[in-house]
Amino acid sequence: MEEILTGRSDVTHLWMRNMDLAPMLERLAPLLADCTDLMTFDISGSKPGPNGAKFISDILKCTNRLGKLNLAEIDLNEESMEFLEDSFANLASLTHFSAAYNPLGKSGFVILAECLSSFQNLQKLNLRKVGLDDVGLVAFAGTIPKMKNLMYLDLSNNLIGIDGANVIGEGLKVLTNLTTLNLSYNSIGPEGAKAIGEGVKGRNNFMELYLSGNTIGDDGAKAIGEGLKALTNFTTLYLSGNQIGPCGAKVIGEGLNALINFTTLDLSFNSIGAEGAKAIGKGLKGLTNLSTLDLSFNSIRDDGAKAIGEGLKGLTNVTALHLSGNEIGHDGAQLIGEGLKALTNLTTLDLAWNSILPDGAKDIGEGLKDLTSLMTLHLLGNSIGDDGAKAIGEVLKGLNNLTHLDLCDNSIGDNGAKAISEGLKSHTKLAVLDLSDNFISDEEKQLLCNTFKIEGLDV
């Protein structure tokens, strides 16, 4: 690294990620002091050691053009932040800043809040998993309105509750350039979701909202659904693991109706059931830009699967569909199979841990027949047996882009394994094939091992 930097005062972009910097700090510091035009400085994941804060501070004081600063996961703490406070005042041109995965501490939050007030050009702020709680976030209350150019805010994996969500909700009303907010894996609950829902209302440039793992329940989901209505540029909604039931799903479905640019919905690990799936299925109609739908582990069953199958018809831009763990049987699989036929750009299908059985596998196979873009297929835990495996094996012959196939735990015997092997014999891109936990004989397993010379083979 020293050899590269020696005599190079013209360096403008510097990445030193995942390095053990401690042994070389003394030699690097004077070299970097000459890089007064530095615009990008990224030491994320590195180990600067006990003198790291001084090293960073000296570099920051020497540059007045820095636009992107990434200090993620370098063990910044309260003491480090105190050391860096003066040098942060020199960063008026900063547009991107990350201190993610650092234990900043309470005084560290206060220092950072004060410094952020002077970052008038900041567009992207990442404070993921820094231990930020409601008390720490209150320190940001006066700072948030000053970051008028902020477009991206990541506060995920912290300790934010209702009070913190209220601060953010109020901030959303003045951060008119914000397009992306990530609050996943906090504890904002229903009341916090209401504050966020109010904050995004009428924000036509707002595009992405991540709220997974916040226990917002039906009341919170309703508030989010109401807030999204008429946001014509909104594209992405993540609400996984939030204890949302049919009532919340209904309002989300209604909120989707007018979102003509919508691309991604994740409602996995909730409890929307068949009734909620019907509402989502109805909301999907007309979302011609939809690319990813994840309703895994929602117990939507056959009736819900039918509604989703109907909603998918005509949505040719869908690339990923996740419906695992939904107690879908043969009847539901039949309608999903029908819906799949139009998804000509589909690359990932996950129907694991349902109960589609042999007849359901045949219906899914029919739906996949012309989907030559498919790369990943998960059908594990569906009891498809030899007959279902034969149907899938026949379809595989035309899916030459397949890289991952998981048929684990499906009561497949030697005849079914032979059909899968025959279907895949001309596939050159296959990297993972899982046929474990079936009823395949040792002899047939050996034949599979001889046929598929890939690291990802599991029989």
N, C-alpha and C positions, 0 to 999 in steps of 0.2 A: 504493500500500500504506500509506504514512504517513497519508493522508487517512482511510483506513478505520479505522486503529488509534487515531487521535488521540481522546483522551477516552473510550476504550473499555476501561476496566479490567475490564469484566465478560466479556471474551473468554475462552471456555473451550476452544475447539477452533480450532487454527490450522494451515492447510496452505499452505506456500510452496514447492511442488515445481517443479523444473526452472527455477529463476530465477537470474539473476545478482545475488546478494545483496551482493557486495563493495562496490559504490558506495553502498549505502544503509544499511550497518551502523551507522554512527555515529548516524544519525537514528532507526533502528528500535530500537536497544538501550534507550534510556530509555522509549520507549513500551511495550515489552514487559515492562520491569521492573515496571510497574504491574499486569500481568496475573497476579496471585498465585494465581488460581483455574484457571490453565491446566491442562487435562486431556489434550489432544492437541497434540503439536508435531511437525510433519512437514516437513522441508526436503530430502527425498530428491531426488537428482539436481540439486541446486542448486550454485552456486559461491560459497561464502562468502568465498573468498580467504584471504590469509595471516593475517588477524585473525579468521577464522571461529571458531576454537576458543574465543577469549575471548568472542566474541558468544554462542556456545552456552552456555558456562559461566555467564555472567552471568544468562541467562534461567533456567537450571536451578536456580540458587541462590535465585531469587525465588519459586519455586513449590514447594508441598509436597503438591500433589494430582495431579501428573502421572501419567497412567495409560499413555499411548501415546507412545513416542518413536521416530521414524524418522529415522536419520542415514545412510541408505543412499546410496552413491555420491556422497560429498561430499569425497573425498580426505582422509579421516582417516588419520593415520599415527602413528608412535611418539611424535613430539613433541606432536601433538594430544591423544593419549590421556593423556600426562603432565599436560597443561594441564587436561584435563577430570576428572581423578581426584577432586579434592575435591568438585566439583559433583555427581558421580555418587552420592556418599554421601548426598545429599539426596533420593534417589528411592525411598524405601521403599514407595511406593504403586504403583510401575511394574508393569504387567501385560503390555505388549507392547514389545519392543525390537528394532530392526534396525540393524546396522552393516554390512550386506551391501555387497559390491563396494567395499571400502576396504582399502588395504594397511596393515593394522594393525601389522605387525611383531612381533617376539618380545617386546619389552618391553610393547608394546601389549596382547598377549594376557595377559600376567601381570597388568597393571593391570585389564583387563576381568574376568579370573577373580576377582580380589579383590573388585571392585565387585559382581559378580553374586551373591556370597555374601550380600550384604545385601538383594538383591531377593527377599524372601520371598514376594511375591505374583505373581512373574513367571509368565505362562502361555504366552507365545509369544516364542521367541528365534530370530532370523534372522542367521546368520553365513555366508551364502553367499559364496563366492569372496573370502575375506579373506586367503588365503595360509596358512591354518592347517595345520600339519603335526603329526606325532606328538609332537614336543618341545613345541610350543605346547599341544597337547591335554592333555598330562600336567599342565600348569599348572591345567587345569580339573578334574582328578581329584578334588580335595577339595571343589570347588564344586558339582559335579553333584548329590551327595546332598542338598545344602541347598535345591535348587530343587524342593521337593516339590510345588508347584502347577503345574509345567511341563506343558503339554499338547502343544506343537508345537515341534519342534527341527529347524532347517534348517542343515546343515553341508555342503551340496552344493558341488561345484566347488572343492574344496580339495586338499590334499596328504596326506590321512589314509591311513595304512597299517595294518599289522597291530596295532602297539602302540596306536595311537589307537582302532582298532576294539575292542580289548580294554577300554580305558577306558570306551567308550560301552556295550559289552555289560554291564559291571559296573554302570554307571549305570542301565541299563534295569531292573535288578532292584529298584532303590529308587525310581525315578521312576514311582510307581504310577498317576499321573494322565496320563502321556504317552499320547497317542493317535496322533501322527504323527511319523515320523522320516524325514528326507531326507538320505541319504548318497550320492546319485548323483554320478558322475564324481569319485571318489576312487580310491584304489589299495588297497582293503582285501583283495583276493584271497580265496582259499578259506578261509584260516584266520580272516581277519577276519569273513567271513560266518558261520563257525561260532560266533564270539563273539556276533554279533548274533542268530543263531538261538536260542542258549541264553538270551540276555537277554529274548527275547519270549515264551518258553515260559510257558504258564499265565497270560498277561496278557490276561484276557478283555475288558478295555476298550480294548485296542490295536487301531487301525483301519487305519492307512495306513503302508506301507513303500516307500520309493523307494531302489533300489540300482542303478540303471542305470549302465553304464560302469565297472564295478569288477573285471572279469576274475575273477569268482568261480568260473567253471567248474562242472563237474558236482558236485564235492564240496561247493562252497559252496551250490549250488542244493539239494542234498539236505538240508543243514543248515537252510536257510530253510524248505523244505517240511516238515521234521519240526517245526520251531518253530511253524509256523502251525496245525498240527493242533489242533483243539478251541478255536480262538480264534473263538468264535461271532459276535463283533461285527466281525470283520475285514472290510474292504471293498475295499482297493486295494493292488495289488502291481505295481511297475515293476521289471523285470529286463532291460531292453533292453541289447544289446551286451555280453554277459557270457561269451561262449564256452561257453554251455550246450548240451549234446548230448542225445541221447535218454534217457540214464540220469538226468540231472538233471531233465528234463521229466517223467519218470515219477513222481518223488517229489513234484514240484510238483502234478501232476495228482491224486495221491492226497491231498495236503494240502488241495486245493480241495473235496473231497467233502462235508465237514461244514460248510463256510462258508456258511451259509444267507443271510447278508446281503452276500455278496461282489458287487461291482459292476464292478471294473475290473482287467483283466490285460493287461500289456504285456510280451511276450516277443520283441519284434522284434529283428532283427539278431543272432540266435543260430544254432545249427546243430542244431535239435531233430529235423529230418527227419520222415519218415513215421511212424516208431515213436513219436517224441516227440509228434507231433500226435495219434496214436491215444490216448495217455495223457491228453493235455489234453482231447480230445473226450469221453472217458469221464468226466473230472472235471467237465466243464461240466454234465452232466446233473443236473438238480435245482437249479441255480443260477438260480432264477427272478428274482433281482434284478439279474442281469448286464446292464450297459449298454454297456460298451466292451471289445472284444477286439482286440488287435493282435498278429498272428503274422507280420508282414511279414518277408521275406527270411530264411526258415528252410528252404527247399528241402523243403517238406512233400509236394510232388508230388500225384499223383492219389489215392493211397491215404490220405495224410494229409488231403487236402481232403474226401474222403468221410467220414472220421471226424469232422471239424469240422462238416460239414453235418449229420450225425446228431446231434451234441451240441447243435447250435443249435435243433433242433426243440422247440418249446414255450417257448422263451425270449423271450417277447413284449416284454420291456423293453429288449432290445438296441437301442441307438441308433447305434452306430458299430462297423463291422467292417472291419478292415484286413488284407488277405491278399496284398499286392503282393509281387512278386519271389519266387514260390514254385514256379515250374515246373509250375503247375497246367495240365493239358490239358483236352480236351473231357470226358473221363470225370469228372474232379474237378469241373469246372464244373457238370455235370449234378446232382451231389449237393449242391453249394453252392446251386444254384438251388432245389432242393427245400427245403433248410433255410431259405432266405430267405422263403419263403411265409408263415411264421408270424411274421416279424419286422415286425409292423405299425407299430412306432414307429421303424423305422430311418430315420435322417437322413443317414448317411454310409456309403458303400460304396467301398472301394478294392481293386480287383483288377488294378492296373497291373502291367505287366511279367510276365505269365504267358504261356501259349500256348493260350488257350481256343479260338482260331480261330472261324470262322463258326458252327459248330454249338454251340460253347460259349456264344457270344453269345446264340444263340436260347434256350438253357436259362436263362441268367442273366436274359434278358428275361422269360421266363415267371415266374421267381421274383419279379421286381420289379413285375409287373402291378398288384397291388393295394396297393403300398407308397406311398401318396399323401403320406406325410410326408417322403419322400426329398428332400434338398436338394443333396447332393454325390455325384457319381458319377465315379470315376476308372477308365477302362478303357484307358488308353494302353498302347501296346506289346503288343498282343494279336493282331495280324494277323487281325482279324475280317473285313476286306474289305467289299465292297458288300453281300453277303448278310447278314453280321452286322450291318452298319449299318442295313439295312432292318428287321431284327428289333428292334433297339434303338429306331429311329425310331418304329415302331408303338407301342411301350410308352410312349415319352415323351409321347404325347398325353394320357395320364392322370396324369402326374406334374407337376402344375401348381405345386408348391412348389419345383421344382428351381432352384437358383441357380448351381451350378457343374457343368459337364460337360466332361470331358477325354477326347477320343478321338484324341489325337496319335499318330502313328506306327502306323497300323493298316491300311495298304494300302487305304484307302478312295478310291474314284474319284468321278466326278461323280454317278452314280446313288445311291451311298450318301450323299453329301453332300446330295443333294436330299431323300432320305428323312429325314435328321436335321433338315433345315430345315423340312420339312413337320410333323414331330413336335413341333417347338418353336414353331411360328408363333403360337400363342395364349398362350405363356408370358410373363407380365408381370414375373416376379421374376428372370429369368435375368440374371446379372452377368458370368459367365465362360463362354466357349465356345472350346475349343481343338481345332481340326481341322488343326493344322500337321503338316508332315512326312507328308503323305498324297499321293495321286495325283490331286489335284483341279486341274482346268484353271483358267487365269487368268479365263476367262469365268465359270465357276461361283463362283470366289472373289469376284468382283465382285458377283455376285448375293447371295452370303452377306453381304457388307459392306453392301449396300443393304437387306437384310432385317433384320439385327441391328445396331441402332445402340447398341452397348454398348462401353465402353472395354476390356472384357476379351475382345474377339474376337481370335483369332489363327488365321489360315488360311494 
